[in-house]
Amino acid sequence: MKKIIPILLIILLVTLSGCVGPSETTTVPPKFELANPNLVGKIVDAKIDRENDIIAGEVASADLIVANMGSEKITAETIDIKVKVLSLEDFLANLYLKTMSDEKKTREITPINFDDSIDPGTVKTLSAKFHTIKEMQGRSLAGKYDITIILSVNGQKVDSKVIGITLKSGTPREITPTPTPVPTPTPTPVPSPTPEITETPEPTPTPTPEPVVIATPTGKVNYTRIISSAFGEPVINIYAGDTIEWNNNDDVIYTLVEKDEKISNLTIKEYRRYRQTFNQTGDYHFSLIYWGLRTTPKEQTISVKVNTSQ
């Protein structure tokens, strides 16, 4: 869902400004305690289109990949935005900026509401276009900013992300976005109905939980591929202390999200490799996330066991 909203990147005194630098962030994103632990939404990735090639006064677009990592369905999303000025292009104004508190440098934007439905285990991209401000009282607002994005799902704050953005000086341009081609749907064959057979289920014994064992690295590396937006090996069994090396064979940047948050998100750039050592036993369930994902992400399970032969 795309929405166009006015956004005042900052309302400061007339003398604010400073030097434009790279778009690394200095703001720490807030963390939240979940009142409902079954309702978990994660900002898997976030970006602003042309984040270092936006002229103050142009329309910008922010895209968030939101994953439902809980067991409850997400039916409503809210994005709160806080914008903090780091520097502007005018040298003297930047000197004055250093005397101001972080509170005066920061402004909150009207929340953006969405009504997209996100089922457990799936992802969806939320997009919002916003207007930047060229100048205020004759002063250019070209400069460097931190944008804090706070995600709420079904009324509960769940995650946040900070994006650095640089606004350049100059005459605003009319940016015409490239239309996204709509794929032709493949007809789904209608299967013949299967007679329903009613069976009396046997009682399932309650499994005894396997104890968690933490081991030291063994030095053994298990290699696996990512190709055509899928895992080459959906299931891998290793021993505690072993290492997994993912080899990205595509020209796509992938994010590996462990559903139970046992491991932080892993980013694997195009045609690169990434290694992760699994010192703790248990099952790790990864989802393969990337920009433009429109279906349920491919999954990979890594089962880490104790090496009883040692």
N, C-alpha and C positions, 0 to 999 in steps of 0.2 A: 504494500500500500504506500503511495507517495502523497505527501502533503506539502503545500507551500505555506510557510509561515513567516511573518516579519521577525527579524532577530536583531536587536540592538547589541552589536558586539561589545560596546562599552559606552557608558555615559559618564565621562570624567570632566575634570576642569579643562579649560581651553588650552592649557599649556602642556598637556601630556604628550610625550613621544620618546623615541630612542632608536637604536640601531637594529636593523633586521638581521637575524641570524638563522641558523638551522632550526628545524621544527621539533627538536627534542623537548620533552616535557619536564617540568620541575614540580608539578603538583602531584600529591599522593592521592590516589583514588580512595574514597571511603569504603569501609567494609560494613556488612550488615548481619545481625543475628536474625535467623529465620524463625518467625513465630510459628509458621506452618512448614515443617521440614519436608513435607511431601510436595511442596510447591517450590520448585527450583528452576529459575531461569538464568542462563549464563550468556554474557556477551562474549561469544567465541572470538570475534574479531570486529573491528570498527575502523572505518577510514573515511576521509573526506576527499572527494574527487578533486584532483588538481590542487592538493593541499599546499603546495609550494608555488603554484602558478595562478593564484587568485588575486585579482586587482581589487582594492577596496572599492565597494559599490557594486560588485558583480553578484550574481546568484551562485551560491555554492550548494553542493549536495552531500549529505552525510548518509552513509549506509552502515547498518549494524547487522551482523549475523547473530541471531538469537537462537539458542538451543534449549529445548525443554529437557532438563536433566532429572526431573522429578517424576513422580508417579501420577500426578494430577494434570488434567488438561488445562492449558493456558487459553483463556478466552478474551483477555483484555490486557493491553500493554500501555504503559505511560513512560515517556522519556522526559526527565527533568534536565535542564542544561544550565550550567554555571560557566561564565566566561570571565577569565582573568587576564588582564593586560600584563605582558611581561616587558615590552619595550615598544616604542614608536620610532619613526625615522628622524625626528627633529632632535638634535643634540642637546640643546638647552632644556627642552621639555623633558627629556629623559633624565636629566639631573634632578628636576623637580619630582619626577616619578619615584625616585629612590627614597624620598622623604615620606611617601604615603604608606599606609598600612595595607595589608593584603585584603582586608575587608573593603576598603575604598576602591581597590583595584578590581574588585569582583562584582559582577551583577548576575542576577538570576533571570532566566527567560521563562516566559509563559509555558507551562508543560504541554507536551504534544501527546495526544491520545490516539491509540490504535485499537481496532477491534478484531485483529487477526487471530485465528484459531491455530494453536500449535499443540499437536498431540505429543505425549511422552515419547522420548527417543527420536524426535524429529527437529529440524531446524527451519527457520524462516528468516528472510532478509527484510528489515524495516528500513524504509528510505524516507528522508525528509529534505526538501529543498528550503533554503533560507536566503534572505537578502542580507548582504553585508552593507555597512555604511561607509560611504566614500569620505566624508568629512563632517566635522561638527564645529560650528561657529568659525568657519574659515580655516580650521586646522585639519590636516589629513589624518585619517585613522589607519593609514598603512603602518603595519608593524607586526609584532609577534605576540601570539595569544596561546593560553592553555584552555581547552574546552573540556570540562568535566561532564560526562554523560551518565546519568543515574537511571537504571532500568527498574521499573516496578511492574509486576505481573499480578493480575487479579487483586490489585490494591496493596500488594506487599512489596517493599523495596528488597531487591535480591542481589543486584550486582552494579558495578560502575566501571567506567573506562575513561582515561584521559588521553586526548588527542592534541598534538601540537599543530598549530596552523599559522602560516605566514601570509599576511596581506601585503601586496606590493602596491606601490604608487603608480599612477598613470590613468589613462582614460578607460573607463569600464567598457568591456567588449560584450557583444551579444553572442553567448555560447549556445550553439545548437547541438543538443545531444544526439548521438547516433542511435536510431531506433533499434531495439532488441528484436531479432527475428523470432517469430512465434513458431515453435515446432509443430509439424503436422501430427496429430494424434494417431496412434496405431489402433485400428479396431481390435477390441478385445473379444476373443471367441467365447461363445456362450456354452459352457460345459453341459453335458447331459446330466440330469439329476440322478444321484446315487441313492439307492434305497437305504434308509436309515435303520441301523441295527442297534438295538438297545442291549447293553451288557451291564451286568452288575459289577461295578468297580471293586477291585480288591483294596483293602486298606493299605495305605502307604506308611511304612514305618518312619518314625521321626529320625532323620539322619543325625549322627553325632558330629558336631562341628569339629573341623580339622584344626589342630593347634597351629598358631602362627609361629614360624621359625625365621629368625633373621640370621643370614649367613654372610661371610666375607666374600668379596669378589673372587671368582675362580679363574678369570682370564679367558674363559671360553666364549666365543662370539658366534651367535646364530644369525644368519643372513636371511633377509626377507625383502621382497620387492613391493613397490607400489606402482601399478601400471594401469593405464586407462581408467583412472579414478577409482581403483579398487585395490584391495589387498591381494597380493599373490598367494598368500597362505592365510586363510581366514582363522585357522586354529593352529597355535604353536605350543608345544609342551617343552619346558626347560626346567633346569634345576636352579634352586636358590643360589645366587651369586653369579649366574650366567648373564651375558649381555646380548641384547637384541640390536642389530643394525638394520635400519630401514633404508632402502635404496630407492629414491624417487626417480623413476624412469620417465616422468612426464614433465612438460614445460609449464607446470602449475604449482603454485605454492599451497601446500596442504597444512592443515592443523589437526593434530591427533588429540582428541578429547577423551580422557578416561572417565567413564560415566560415574564411578563412585568417588572421584576426586582423590584417588590414592596417589596420583602423579599429576603435577601441573601440566597444562597444555603444552604440547610439543609442536614446534613449527619446523617444517622441512621444506626448504626452498627448491626450486626447479633443478633437476639433475644433481641434487646433493644427497649426502648421506647423513644419518643421525643415529647416535648410539645411546642406549639407555641400559644401565645395569639394574637387575631386579634382585635385590638382596633379601626381600621379604616374601615368604610363600603366600599363595593365594591366587585368585583369578582376577585378571585385569581385562576390562572390556573397553576397547578403543573404538571411537567413531571417526570416520574420515571426513573432514569438513573442508570446503573450499568455496571460493566466490563463484556464484552462478549455480550452486547446488539447488536443484528443484525437486528432488525426490528424497526418500529416506536414505541417509548416508550409509555407506558400506561399513561393516563392523569386523573387528578382529579380536579374538580372545587369546590371551597369553596366560597359560596355566603354569604356575611356578610351584614345583614340588621339592621335597627334601630328597637329596641323593643318599639313599639308604646303603648304597654300595661302598660309601667312603667310611 
